[in-house]
Amino acid sequence: MTLEFVLTDETVNRYGYRILVDGIDTSNFEKNPVCLLNHDTQAVSLGKWRDLKKVGDKGQRRLVGTLEFDPDDEKAVQLYRKYHNGFMRAVSISLIPIEESDEKHLLLPGQKHPTVTKSELVEVSLVSVPGQSNAVRLITPEHTTYTLKFLNTSHMKQDQQKEQDQISLDELKRERAEYLIEKYGLEHLQPEEKNALLMLALNDYQNTKVLLEVLNPAKQKAKQASLLVELHAKRLQLSPEEKELYTKAAMLDYEATRKKLESMQSRQLQSFIDSLAPNEVKSDDRSKWTLLDWYKNDLAGLVEMSKNEPEKFKQLEADFKQKNRLL
């Protein structure tokens, strides 16, 4: 008549502490592995324990054993039937704590007392209702109740808050790094390239931002257009509004804008505007627009015309030269 039991595990019991299974010394117990009823050390043994083993992965260790009920003991046979038929299920062990620790890495949620890291197994009892959810009873060598001290919960709460704050900070850093990559339009990158760039941004955000600004095509395009306009702005005495228009045109078509700016002879663009009659009114019919009308009202359109309708553009230039005799 044998049954196998889990004697204890490493979860936090209902009293708020836990036992490290690998720290349980069973050597003395195995010399006299008696089974008692309800921790009654004055009563006769109901059987003997054998095949005690520590099993399971780290953090999920369990102490298991097989109970051989005494077939010649009427009470033992009765209890065997109770357990075999499921009317009783629990066992409870008695341990003498040898070492305990309040080290942070050994504590689990809900733990109010230190972790018992080393202990000695004294006895294992059959019980109808165990004193704890994972069936552990702590005693002194004199078989009196052993009481664990309470943990410094305020210190634990501070540590937990620090951990939570760090988690929140890490989440913010990751969101910022992800936004940085999205901002610079790097959707074309492969997943492994994105991950590498993300890790770089997490470790060194500022330098990664500088790198992306240098490599960013749109930003480079705007910088190139701005430099082109600045190169001719002083010679042509462009106003801020005109510089802005030429810059936008260069971003749309850099080569066409460059050719246009280079083809313009040294002069003041403002003199074209001043040469107009004060009462001249712009026509809404673009077919009647002069070269100057296009310059004043739709510079980007003029750039497009020079590219897509070169003959029309040349005619506008010729008409303007003939009329104003300035070029």
PyMOL commands that set and color helices and strands:
alter all, ss='L'
color gray80, all
select helices_A, chain A and resi 21-23+27-31+74-84+104-106+153-183+191-203+205-215+217-236+240-252+254-263+269-274+286-288+291-297+299-308+310-324
alter helices_A, ss='H'
color red, helices_A
select strands_A, chain A and resi 2-9+18-19+24-25+34-37+47-55+62-69+91-101+115-126+136-138
alter strands_A, ss='S'
color yellow, strands_A
deselect
rebuild
show_as cartoon
